[in-house]
């Protein structure tokens, strides 16, 4: 079993300490990862990940030749900073950018280290099929590197057009990609097909029953009309929780507490009734680890605990480096007294799937 340390275990993760020449692709991927976990500006990350795509297309020997001739910047997608990283790697030097990032690359939060090591996977992640920034394959590779045994791909559903939500046709094509990725992995890791499905105004789920039935796990979340009148919001959420296809209630209050999108107050609903329904219908309450969400608030986590709910600590990652946001969620869970045995993504894959497909 891979060590669930929360830190990458590949050569990219050891780049700052390596004495031998570094793989430029690994160094660029590691820089991207470290920038993403810091919520760096998207344009900065895209520069490094774009450079990776360029390098992977080069024939053998061309990279070393261009580094020697000083013509790396003539390649598409290679700028001054990425060229410097590549040149340093080819010369056997640790790139300065990588060294600086590694110097501050400890855990994002140390308060839940033991629980973080116990997590076997992540049930809420996004790819560039909806509003994520990286291909499915890159998300999977990074999830393996940080020690996961499985990860659920939960791109958005059709109604969320602002996030490029997946129609039934696009979701069908994505399922084919997921199957191909798993065939390539040959059992070493499992990518689970899932969805973050919108909870519609009447409490129904924003995808067909047939398509939901083809998925391993469904996260149901409210993304619109977050200021709905409390009684109506309660009915809406209860409808979703009672749907037999729902496995996880995602970021239940919709609040934003910090970040570039500003702040947003939490939705108002009868939390006791919603969490009682979650306990009754075996739906896990998500502890969303994104720092701008930190959802549910502490008092509602306590209420869900009292109701007997299961929990899922998820990254809601939209980029590979954000998979490390689990550090934040684990620290909150430990601080609030959430038992590890009630956190479904500490479970082995077989138990998780038995629960999810009940």
C-alpha positions, 0 to 999 in steps of 0.5 A, a space after each residue: 500500500 502507498 504511504 498516505 503521507 499527504 506528500 508526493 512520493 515521486 522523484 518530483 517530490 524529492 527534487 529539492 534534495 536530489 543530487 543527480 540530474 533532475 527530470 525537467 518534467 517532474 520538476 515542472 509538475 512539482 512546481 505546479 503542484 506547490 503553486 496550486 496548493 497555495 492557490 497561486 494565480 491560475 496564469 502562473 500555474 498554466 505556464 508550468 503545466 503548459 511547459 510540461 505538455 510541450 516537453 512531452 512532445 519532444 523527440 529524444 535528445 532535442 531537449 538537451 540540444 536546445 538547452 545547450 544552444 540556449 534555444 528553449 524559448 523558441 519552443 511553444 509554451 516555454 517562457 523565460 522562467 520555464 526555460 530556466 527551470 529546464 536548463 537548470 535540470 539539464 545541468 544537474 542544478 535544482 531550479 531556484 523556483 523549485 527550491 524556494 517552493 520546497 522550502 515552504 512545502 510542509 503540511 498545510 495544517 498539522 492538526 490532523 496529521 494522523 487522520 490525514 494519513 488514515 484517509 484512503 481517498 478523496 470523494 470530490 474532485 474536478 477535472 478540465 471536463 468541467 471547471 477543473 484546470 487539469 486533465 483526468 490523467 494528471 489528477 489521477 497521477 497526483 492522487 497516486 503520488 500523495 498516497 491515495 488508493 482511490 479518487 472519485 471524479 465528480 465533475 459538475 452536472 448540466 445545469 451548472 453551465 458556468 462550470 461547463 457541467 456535463 450533459 448525459 452525452 459528455 458524461 457517457 464519454 467521460 465514463 469511457 475515459 475513466 474505464 480506459 484510465 483504470 485499464 491502464 492502471 491495472 489495479 494499482 489505483 482506482 478512479 471511481 466515476 462520480 458526479 457533483 450533481 446540482 440540487 435543483 429548486 424542487 430537491 431533485 437531482 440534475 441528471 437522469 436516473 439512468 446516468 446516475 445509476 452508472 456512477 459509483 458515487 454521487 455528491 449532491 450540492 446546492 449551487 444556485 439560489 443560496 439565499 432561498 427562504 429557509 423553509 424552501 431550502 430545507 425542503 430542497 435539501 431534504 428532497 436530495 438527501 432522500 433520493 436513493 442515489 445521493 451518497 454525500 451532501 456537498 458543502 451544505 451551507 454554500 458559504 465563502 469565508 475568504 478568497 478571491 471570490 469574496 465572502 458569502 453568508 451561509 444558506 439558512 435551513 433547518 440543519 437538525 432536520 437535514 442532518 437527521 435525514 442524512 443519518 436516516 438515509 446513510 448520506 455522508 455530510 461533507 467536510 469541505 476542505 477548500 480554505 475559502 469554504 471550510 463548510 459546514 461551520 463548526 456548530 453544524 459539524 457538531 449538530 451532524 455529529 449529534 445526529 449520528 451522521 457519517 462524514 466525508 472529508 473532501 478536497 473539492 480539488 480543481 487542480 492537482 495541488 489542491 488535493 492537499 487541501 485535505 490537510 485543512 479538513 482533517 485538522 478541523 475534523 480532529 479539532 471538532 471530535 469527528 471519529 475516524 470510523 465515521 469518515 467514509 473515505 478512511 474505509 477500504 475501497 470494497 467497504 466504500 463501494 458497498 456503502 455507496 451502492 447500497 
